[in-house]
Amino acid sequence: MTTRRFRAYVLDELSKHGVQPTSSTRPELVHEFVRDLYRYELRRLRDRLVRGEIPKAGYFERVVALRRRYPLVSLTPHEWLE
């Protein structure tokens, strides 16, 4: 069994999404999960725009705010490890 050490800031960011990988968790698996979660929230935001629940004028700012909640998506899984 391979043991991995996730960087402290990565663990902090993951915990914001309720994710707590162990030393045996593959970083690729966690990265896929977080990426899928980000995509889900992005689609949900777009659907709210289409339904008229949020104004188009503030949509861009909401997308940027959502992106800032997922900084780990821009890193490769190997960058998550020490």
C-alpha positions as a Python dict, from the first residue, in 0.01 Angstrom:
ca = {
    (1, 'M'): (0, 0, 0),
    (2, 'T'): (134, 340, -97),
    (3, 'T'): (115, 618, 159),
    (4, 'R'): (79, 977, 50),
    (5, 'R'): (111, 1303, 237),
    (6, 'F'): (-124, 1575, 123),
    (7, 'R'): (-6, 1933, 170),
    (8, 'A'): (-161, 2110, 469),
    (9, 'Y'): (-327, 2385, 261),
    (10, 'V'): (-474, 2118, 32),
    (11, 'L'): (-626, 1938, 331),
    (12, 'D'): (-766, 2271, 455),
    (13, 'E'): (-926, 2343, 118),
    (14, 'L'): (-1062, 1990, 87),
    (15, 'S'): (-1218, 2007, 433),
    (16, 'K'): (-1424, 2309, 317),
    (17, 'H'): (-1597, 2067, 80),
    (18, 'G'): (-1629, 1788, 335),
    (19, 'V'): (-1346, 1582, 185),
    (20, 'Q'): (-1096, 1412, 415),
    (21, 'P'): (-856, 1190, 221),
    (22, 'T'): (-641, 938, 401),
    (23, 'S'): (-278, 858, 332),
    (24, 'S'): (-391, 575, 107),
    (25, 'T'): (-629, 790, -101),
    (26, 'R'): (-516, 851, -457),
    (27, 'P'): (-493, 1226, -524),
    (28, 'E'): (-635, 1171, -874),
    (29, 'L'): (-955, 1033, -723),
    (30, 'V'): (-998, 1331, -491),
    (31, 'H'): (-916, 1575, -771),
    (32, 'E'): (-1185, 1420, -993),
    (33, 'F'): (-1436, 1446, -709),
    (34, 'V'): (-1361, 1812, -640),
    (35, 'R'): (-1360, 1893, -1012),
    (36, 'D'): (-1699, 1725, -1053),
    (37, 'L'): (-1835, 1911, -752),
    (38, 'Y'): (-1716, 2240, -901),
    (39, 'R'): (-1877, 2157, -1236),
    (40, 'Y'): (-2202, 2062, -1063),
    (41, 'E'): (-2215, 2396, -880),
    (42, 'L'): (-2126, 2583, -1199),
    (43, 'R'): (-2409, 2410, -1388),
    (44, 'R'): (-2647, 2481, -1103),
    (45, 'L'): (-2554, 2848, -1117),
    (46, 'R'): (-2608, 2856, -1493),
    (47, 'D'): (-2947, 2685, -1452),
    (48, 'R'): (-3050, 2950, -1200),
    (49, 'L'): (-2956, 3217, -1455),
    (50, 'V'): (-3159, 3046, -1728),
    (51, 'R'): (-3462, 3016, -1498),
    (52, 'G'): (-3436, 3388, -1419),
    (53, 'E'): (-3361, 3333, -1049),
    (54, 'I'): (-3050, 3550, -1067),
    (55, 'P'): (-2991, 3857, -1282),
    (56, 'K'): (-2758, 3838, -1578),
    (57, 'A'): (-2584, 4154, -1460),
    (58, 'G'): (-2424, 3978, -1161),
    (59, 'Y'): (-2367, 3638, -1318),
    (60, 'F'): (-1999, 3689, -1402),
    (61, 'E'): (-1919, 3794, -1046),
    (62, 'R'): (-2095, 3484, -913),
    (63, 'V'): (-1893, 3261, -1145),
    (64, 'V'): (-1570, 3425, -1028),
    (65, 'A'): (-1673, 3385, -663),
    (66, 'L'): (-1751, 3019, -723),
    (67, 'R'): (-1415, 2968, -893),
    (68, 'R'): (-1238, 3118, -593),
    (69, 'R'): (-1403, 2856, -372),
    (70, 'Y'): (-1226, 2584, -577),
    (71, 'P'): (-859, 2685, -609),
    (72, 'L'): (-745, 2321, -606),
    (73, 'V'): (-907, 2253, -942),
    (74, 'S'): (-631, 2450, -1114),
    (75, 'L'): (-358, 2230, -961),
    (76, 'T'): (-261, 1886, -1082),
    (77, 'P'): (-319, 1601, -837),
    (78, 'H'): (55, 1558, -786),
    (79, 'E'): (86, 1920, -675),
    (80, 'W'): (-142, 1831, -385),
    (81, 'L'): (124, 1607, -232),
    (82, 'E'): (434, 1690, -30),
}
